Amino acid sequence: MTETRAYHHGDLRRALLTAALEAIEEVGPTALSLRDLARRAGVSHAAPTHHFGDKAGLLTVLATEGFDRLAQALVAAGDDLLTAGVAYVDFAVAHRAYFEVMFRPELHRVDDPELTAARERAGVALRSGVAARGASDDTDRDSLAAWSIAHGFATLWLAGALPERVGEDPRKAAREVLARLTPNPSPTPPRPR
């Protein structure tokens, strides 16, 4: 049985998505081609078109999966804003291919209902961590600030643009940097003597 034929008996759609993630890791989302994707998956060049329509359709599915995974990571982080920020950076580093597609609206269909819903789930997860912090009554602006800081750090890390002194562990570095911007818990009042 040929490799191409074996894919038809499994989950071809998933195989194509996995091949796309691998290709994006290697060449980036803009250089991805459906023909190369078909070659990587060992299927006919028409197979990706059959499943996704075109490159934008494929990248829309990947962006949707990425936002769903990000939402899961943020929910798992709980209500601690610092932990959520580190989880955001960790997601970006661990799932770089998703991250590179999610925030590039020119690459996918931004009005796709499934993508819109997934993006909203991630936003709700982020806002709940910010709201739990209760620093102000403007959760939307606080969420934008938190997202900007975590996203900026993640983007700089992935680009290799941070100074060497931040170290080689993205989680540790993110925690140290993000902790500078989140208020320390209230100090425990001294006990009476």
Buried (B, 14 or more C-beta within 10 A) or exposed (E): EEEBEEBEEEEBBEBBBEBBBBBBEEEBBEEBEBEBBBBBBBBBEEBBBEBBEEBBBBBBBBBBBBBBBBBBBBBEBEEBBBBBBBBBBBBBBEBBBBBBBBBBEEBBBBEBEBBBEBBEBBBEBBBBBBBBBEBEEEBEEBBBBBBEBBBEBBBBBBEEEBEEEBEEEBEEBBBEBBEEEBEEEEEEEEEEE
